[in-house]
Amino acid sequence: MTSNGKQKALYIALCVLTAIVMWIFADNYGTDGSPVLYTKWFRDIPITYTGESVLTGRGMMLLEEGTDTTVDLQLRGSHWDLALLDSDYIRVTANLSDVTRTGEQTVSSVITSYTYSYFGNSNITRVRQDPSTITINVAELYHKTVDVRCEITGNVAEGYSAGELQISPTEIEVRGDQADVDAVSYVKVNLDLGDGATSAVTAELPVQFYDANDQLLEDTSLQASEDIIQVTLPVYVTKELQLTMDFVESPGARQSNVDWEIEPSTILVSGPAEVLNDMDSIVLDEFVLADLGTTTNYSYAIPIPEGCENLSGVTRATLRISFRDMLRTSAATTNFRLVNEPEGRHVTIQTAQLVVLLFGTAEDVAAVEPDDIQVTVDLASFGSAAGTYTVPAEVTVNGHDVGVSGTYQVRVTISEMPTVVVPDEPEEPDTPAEPSGENPDTGDETT
């Protein structure tokens, strides 16, 4: 194509575009600023009914048979507006709140809204509606209560078992035309476990209506007090759990220095998989090893995890425990330490020495020297006190894995700090004046 040919084609395209723009402008604004109006039919626009809860409260219901479900609308607007308008964005609603009787009747309160598919509200008006009024068919509401059943499909994994099915609610009220309601024997939901469930399966399922011959009732105008049923199927697992103790250690009382066993050592438990999957043992109780004395047998109730079942049937377990090597002996110490001494007070410890009871392995106890035993006396509660008091003392053994049995007290005397009187410095005597070195008579300097 020559250069002139390209220019000619461009001019033609620009002319066509200009004509289209002028046509759209003229179509929307006309000669006096108003658009040129056209009409267009929109068919089968669905009707949305509101106020059905009010109708139900009056013991009535809307029947599908004999009730209009769609209308045709003839709308007026500019060619541009009508072209942009989509049937899906047209809303027709009919209000049932004023209906007070049964039978076929018309509803005149129709509200129609139009919305552009892209640009928001349009300037479109309604010319005609076919039918011009909405016909509804209202019947007396009939109801009865039926059972809720659940059909289970799928299976649980190997080694797991299903528990008792839980349905909520177990009964619902069915409402509708008497003939339809009478045909309903029960409602059913379907729970699918999938292939190999290993934990509880919970679902919210829609109801379906069934007759006495277990046939699904379809295409009915039935309503239910609950459209969704919550169903839970627990999935159980059986596990052998070890019985154990929570041993509390302290200096001189270590778990490594005890022999212990629990009878029975394990129990068989069945319960929800989500509870037992992460469990390997059951703790009977807490046991403070420092309190272990000559008694070697202890009995405990076996705590079972919530929602689980003890398949072994044994409800109590016996702990047999004793130290392998334990020496208990007394030792005296004079190693006292005061902390938080009251300000401005003098504290005297009246207790010359303190005899304490030590325990631990024979080797550890034998290695303790008197100075290793520390007696700490805390005077924080004696801020301005004075007198003699018996004060609790904390005894520790430094540098050894040795414990201390019992409680201890130390006698102390608190007194005011004596006042120190500083004597005044003596005044220096007057010193006679030194001779000036001149002879007063002659004025000559003396030698």
Sequence and secondary structure as in RCSB ss.txt:
>XXXX:A:sequence
MTSNGKQKALYIALCVLTAIVMWIFADNYGTDGSPVLYTKWFRDIPITYTGESVLTGRGMMLLEEGTDTTVDLQL
RGSHWDLALLDSDYIRVTANLSDVTRTGEQTVSSVITSYTYSYFGNSNITRVRQDPSTITINVAELYHKTVDVRC
EITGNVAEGYSAGELQISPTEIEVRGDQADVDAVSYVKVNLDLGDGATSAVTAELPVQFYDANDQLLEDTSLQAS
EDIIQVTLPVYVTKELQLTMDFVESPGARQSNVDWEIEPSTILVSGPAEVLNDMDSIVLDEFVLADLGTTTNYSY
AIPIPEGCENLSGVTRATLRISFRDMLRTSAATTNFRLVNEPEGRHVTIQTAQLVVLLFGTAEDVAAVEPDDIQV
TVDLASFGSAAGTYTVPAEVTVNGHDVGVSGTYQVRVTISEMPTVVVPDEPEEPDTPAEPSGENPDTGDETT
>XXXX:A:secstr
  HHHHHHHHHHHHHHHHHHHHHHHHHHHTTTS   EEEEEEEEEEEEEE HHHHHHTTEEEESTT   EEEEEE
EEEHHHHHH  GGGEEEEEE TT  S EEEEE  EEEEEB SSSSB   EEEEEESSSEEEEEEE EEEEEEEEE
EEEEEE TTEEE   EEESSEEEEEE HHHHHH  EEEEEEEEEEEE S EEEEEE EEE TTS B  S   EES
 SEEEEEE EEEEEEEEEEEEEE BTTB GGGEEEEEESSEEEEEEEHHHHTT  EEEEEEEEGGG  S  EEEE
E    TT EETT   EEEEEEEESS EEEEEEE  EEEES  TTEEEEE    EEEEEEE HHHHHT  GGGEEE
EEE TT SS  EEEEEEEEEEETTS  EEES EEEEEEEEE                    SB TTT  B  
